Amino acid sequence: MNPIASTRTTVLDVVRDAADLFHRRGDGHEVDGLEEVSPEVASLLSRELRTADEWARSPTGEAEEEDEMEGGDDYVSHDPVIALVQAALDEHADEHPQEKHGKGVSLLRLIARVLGKRAENYVEFRKPESLDGDVFDLPESCRVALVGDWGTAKDRARRVARAIAARRPDHIIHLGDIYPSGTRSRAHKRFIDVWMEEVGSGPKYWAMNGNHEMNANGEGYFLDVLPWCGQRASFFCLRNEHWKLIAIDSAYADHDLEPSQFDWLMHQLSNGPDNNILLSHHQMFSAVDRRPRRNAHKLPARLQPAVDTGRIFGWFWGHEHRSLYYTRDPRFGNYLARCIGHGGKRVRITHNVHLGPEFAPPVAHYWNVPRPDRDDRAMNGFALLTFDGSRLTIEYVDETGRTCFTEIWPDTPIV
């Protein structure tokens, strides 16, 4: 992102100034740039901006965003309102590169347009057309690259894309999150354009929904990314005689399953090969994330019947900007869980951190591949799945293209 959109102090100053101007408009005053915003909507957005700003500047907000504050101009807020302001700042910097400050009527008008989406309904969810719909053939022998939280357009994300391209995968699946928010312009600038520049049109692309896409009501994702992928819905299944990759949308309903997917998911689990691998943006559990999350309990509760089938062999997710490899644990479904949210955001070195056995299974392996320039940061990377009949080889590859370690399913996983 442009530094003006990703420097925390600058962003929060813009948020505070915008809150004051929206408040004036809410009181009935004329404000240049907010002519088309009704006082009622302006009052609503002013309150949201002030609440977000107060949280970000509070000890709680600073603690929760500590990781995002490191690195100077590499900030993307956890708060959806602030992240939308960042998207507006980023887009404005593209359109007005000569302006070096985060002010002006054109920027305020853009912030109003982007934030105004919060007063509208989400883009409509594409429900299953049938229980057997959105299921596609997966060749018996093929390569699938899985990458999470990649949509930053940072140099590190581009290096990951080039490392993926060098492995010549048949499919590339993104587990979600286009930063700072998935507005239509950022969906192109930070996602579609970068894939085309760094990889090209050879592989088949698949994109999953993330919480940053839903910050913008899903507009960029549903209206731009899915058509570019040639993908009807935000959930899908790739299957062959031996394996199924079942992708679900855990972001449209934040950290939950949009209900119309449930019967479709259960149908996929109950039909075909036993080796089912689920893909989601959000995690079912975490050994390392200490942040309180309002909806974190919803996805595990919603999907407990699916877990109880005993037909989930493995599960890949992102959301956390780390890479963790969990052991099988009957208390948590006994499947092999892999967090691979290390595709494009900064990755913290993690040394044997575990919140406790009530939160997650033991961690079998931490991705602690050090960066040459930062001892406390790890390399970015992705997982390459090579299907060969009943044998699945999974290589965990860093941004230089080096395979750091390998596991083979079903026989020799990391445990």
Secondary structure, DSSP 4 states (H G I P E B T S, - for coil): --HHHH-HHHHHHHHHHHHHHHHHHHTT---TT-TTS-HHHHHHHHHHHHHHHHHHHSHHHHHHTHHHHTTSS----SSHHHHHHHHHHHHHHHH-TT--SS-SHHHHHHHHHHHHGGGSPPPPP---SSTTTTEEE--SEEEEEEE-S-BT--HHHHHHHHHHHHT--SEEEE-S-BSS---HHHHIIIIIHHHHHHT-SSSEEEE---HHHHHTTTHHIIIIIHHHHT-SSS-EEEE-SSEEEEE---TTTTTS--TTHHHHHHHHHHSS-SEEEEEESS-S--SS--S--TTTTHHHHHHHHHHHTT-EEEEEE-SSSSEEEEPP-GGGTS-EEEEE--SSS-EE---S----TTTSPPEEEE---B-SS-TTEEPPEEEEEEEETTEEEEEEEETTS-EEEEEEETTB---
